[in-house]
Amino acid sequence: MKKIRVTVPEDIWRLMKNDTEDFGISSNKLCNYILEKLKYKQEINVEQLLKVQGRPLKKIIQFDLNIGNKEVYYDILKENRVDVEAEFLRELFKVYSSKFKYIRELFIFEDRVSKILEAIKKEKKLKIKYKKEIFTIEPFFIKRDEQGDENFLFCYCDEPGEHKNYKLKELSVVSVLGDNVTKKNREYIESVRKNFNPFLANGNLIKVLLTEEGKSLLKSLTNYRPKLVKKDKDIYTFEASNENAKLYFRQFLKEAIILEPECLKRDMKSELMEAIKNYEQ
């Protein structure tokens, strides 16, 4: 039996790892299936497969050219030797859609990212606007959670004087300041970079009782899944912030019972009781 070793970008490794859990197949089966199906034609076309259902598989995208694109549109077509405009645009949308969501986000907010990276490179503070509030921060890096698909800016916020993660799509850069960053705790910054968690768990442990259906959901719901540190029969211990645990385990309803910490257990119970009241109206 021949063993194959392939080095791939971390994002492809994580995507394929998540697919093995989500689809309930082994890594061997997935890799061999990809090789078998794409060995001569490196294209995945499921539209042909689904046509037998008779469902409409195509939708129209309609948009107006802005002033900048309108002025150079025909030059673009000429430069790219375009015969059919629709085919050219279809390929552009296909290239965009083929990228991971977090890459598409970086692409859409490229101007914002460039300003942040400029400040990081020059080790300068930033003034940002986040959810209608203005903050002065020391930016350290942009990263995403290994189980998620959103980008976060990790930084030190002068007020309230703590390290924070801000969602890239929800912030705007007001200005790059002249003040230098201090990097007061370099070891902590590097530890966060290596084991990135957008919710900054900081060793907070969550104990959860899972039903059999809950265990199945744990495998399939990978987005922002907390880090599992221990399993004892039906009781699972995760390292996660209370905020992360709420966001994730709300999806489980009766299939997951928060055991610890007590404050989180109370919060989850309170939310469920409020939801029940809404259905009783």
LINRA-V294753 format. One record per backbone hydrogen bond with DSSP energy under -0.5 kcal/mol. CO is the residue of the C=O (numbers start at 0). NH is the residue of the N-H. If there is no record, write none. Layout:
co: (CO & CO)
nh: (NH & NH)
This chain:
co: (1 & 5 & 8 & 8 & 9 & 10 & 11 & 12 & 13 & 14 & 15 & 16 & 17 & 18 & 19 & 19 & 25 & 26 & 27 & 28 & 29 & 30 & 31 & 32 & 33 & 34 & 40 & 42 & 43 & 45 & 46 & 47 & 48 & 49 & 49 & 50 & 59 & 65 & 66 & 67 & 68 & 71 & 72 & 73 & 74 & 75 & 76 & 77 & 82 & 83 & 84 & 85 & 86 & 87 & 88 & 89 & 90 & 91 & 92 & 93 & 95 & 99 & 100 & 101 & 102 & 103 & 104 & 106 & 108 & 109 & 110 & 111 & 112 & 113 & 114 & 115 & 116 & 117 & 118 & 118 & 119 & 122 & 123 & 124 & 125 & 125 & 126 & 126 & 127 & 128 & 129 & 132 & 134 & 134 & 135 & 136 & 136 & 137 & 140 & 142 & 144 & 149 & 150 & 151 & 151 & 152 & 153 & 153 & 154 & 154 & 155 & 155 & 156 & 156 & 161 & 163 & 165 & 166 & 167 & 169 & 171 & 171 & 174 & 174 & 178 & 182 & 184 & 185 & 186 & 187 & 188 & 189 & 190 & 192 & 196 & 200 & 203 & 205 & 206 & 206 & 207 & 207 & 208 & 210 & 211 & 212 & 213 & 214 & 215 & 216 & 219 & 221 & 226 & 229 & 231 & 233 & 233 & 234 & 235 & 235 & 236 & 236 & 237 & 237 & 238 & 240 & 241 & 242 & 243 & 244 & 245 & 247 & 248 & 248 & 251 & 252 & 254 & 256 & 259 & 260 & 261 & 262 & 263 & 264 & 265 & 266 & 267 & 268 & 269 & 270 & 271 & 272 & 273 & 274 & 275 & 276 & 277)
nh: (3 & 7 & 11 & 12 & 13 & 14 & 15 & 16 & 17 & 18 & 19 & 20 & 21 & 22 & 23 & 24 & 29 & 30 & 31 & 32 & 33 & 34 & 35 & 36 & 37 & 38 & 42 & 44 & 45 & 49 & 50 & 50 & 51 & 52 & 54 & 53 & 61 & 69 & 70 & 71 & 72 & 75 & 76 & 77 & 78 & 79 & 81 & 80 & 84 & 87 & 88 & 89 & 90 & 91 & 92 & 93 & 94 & 95 & 96 & 97 & 98 & 103 & 104 & 105 & 106 & 107 & 108 & 109 & 112 & 113 & 114 & 115 & 116 & 117 & 118 & 119 & 120 & 121 & 122 & 123 & 122 & 180 & 138 & 176 & 127 & 136 & 173 & 174 & 134 & 171 & 132 & 129 & 127 & 136 & 157 & 125 & 138 & 155 & 153 & 151 & 147 & 144 & 167 & 142 & 153 & 165 & 139 & 140 & 156 & 163 & 137 & 157 & 160 & 161 & 156 & 154 & 152 & 169 & 170 & 130 & 128 & 173 & 126 & 176 & 124 & 185 & 188 & 189 & 190 & 191 & 192 & 193 & 194 & 195 & 199 & 203 & 239 & 237 & 258 & 259 & 209 & 235 & 256 & 214 & 215 & 216 & 217 & 218 & 219 & 220 & 221 & 224 & 238 & 236 & 234 & 209 & 235 & 231 & 207 & 237 & 228 & 229 & 205 & 239 & 226 & 244 & 245 & 246 & 247 & 248 & 249 & 250 & 251 & 252 & 254 & 255 & 210 & 208 & 206 & 264 & 265 & 266 & 267 & 268 & 269 & 270 & 271 & 272 & 273 & 274 & 275 & 276 & 277 & 278 & 279 & 280 & 280)
